Amino acid sequence: MVNVIVILEVDPTRVDEFLEVITENARASREEPGCLRFEINRQFEQPNLFALSESYVDQAAMEAHYQTPHFAVWREKSATGFIVKRWSVKGPVL
């Protein structure tokens, strides 16, 4: 199993736009055969800080996710600047 953890700081004035795009990406991702989980978490004290937690059956499934139409939409929309900072960790579960 492979996990992807992404921390995103979103422009506070564009959180609604971000949520629209990421919730659709998460919904469609959960329908992928190799996706075990795709969750979005929001920080209580800093409501423009989010964590994405994804699990895939293997690296090939994770890589296939990056080739999907919904991920292409996510990539295009997120490139418009609503993400201020981004951190991620991708790799096998130990």
C-alpha positions in Angstrom: 0.0 0.0 0.0 1.1 3.6 -0.8 0.1 6.7 1.1 0.1 10.3 0.0 -0.1 13.0 2.6 -0.4 16.6 1.3 -0.6 19.7 3.5 -2.0 22.7 1.7 -2.2 26.3 2.9 -4.9 28.0 0.8 -5.4 31.7 0.1 -8.0 32.6 2.7 -10.0 34.6 0.0 -10.2 31.5 -2.3 -11.1 28.7 0.2 -14.5 28.2 -1.4 -13.0 27.8 -4.9 -10.4 25.4 -3.5 -13.1 23.3 -1.8 -15.2 23.0 -4.9 -12.3 21.7 -6.9 -10.8 19.4 -4.3 -14.0 17.8 -3.2 -14.8 16.8 -6.8 -11.3 15.4 -7.2 -11.6 13.4 -4.0 -15.0 12.1 -5.0 -13.8 10.9 -8.4 -10.6 9.6 -7.0 -12.5 7.3 -4.6 -14.1 5.7 -7.6 -10.7 4.7 -9.1 -10.1 0.9 -8.7 -6.7 1.3 -7.1 -7.7 4.1 -4.6 -8.5 2.9 -1.1 -9.0 6.3 0.5 -9.0 10.0 -0.3 -9.9 12.2 2.6 -9.8 16.0 3.1 -9.3 17.4 6.5 -9.5 21.1 7.6 -7.6 22.6 10.5 -9.9 23.9 13.3 -7.6 26.8 14.3 -6.5 27.8 10.8 -9.5 27.2 8.4 -7.4 27.8 5.3 -5.0 24.9 6.2 -5.9 21.4 4.8 -4.5 17.9 4.7 -5.2 15.4 2.0 -4.8 11.8 3.0 -4.8 9.3 0.1 -4.1 5.5 0.0 -3.6 3.4 -3.1 -3.1 -0.3 -3.5 0.4 0.2 -5.0 2.6 2.8 -6.7 1.1 1.9 -10.1 -2.4 2.8 -8.8 -1.0 6.1 -7.5 0.7 6.9 -10.8 -2.6 6.0 -12.6 -4.4 8.5 -10.4 -2.1 11.3 -11.8 -3.3 10.4 -15.3 -7.0 10.8 -14.7 -9.2 13.6 -16.1 -10.2 14.7 -12.7 -6.6 15.1 -11.6 -5.9 17.1 -14.7 -8.7 19.5 -13.7 -7.3 19.7 -10.2 -3.8 20.4 -11.6 -5.1 23.1 -13.9 -7.3 24.9 -11.3 -4.7 24.6 -8.5 -2.1 26.3 -10.8 -4.3 29.5 -10.7 -2.7 30.4 -7.4 -5.2 29.5 -4.6 -2.5 27.3 -3.0 -0.1 29.5 -1.0 2.1 26.6 0.3 2.3 22.9 -0.2 4.1 20.0 1.5 3.7 16.3 0.6 5.0 12.9 1.5 4.5 10.0 -0.9 5.6 6.5 -0.3 5.0 2.9 0.9 3.4 2.2 4.2 6.1 0.8 6.5 
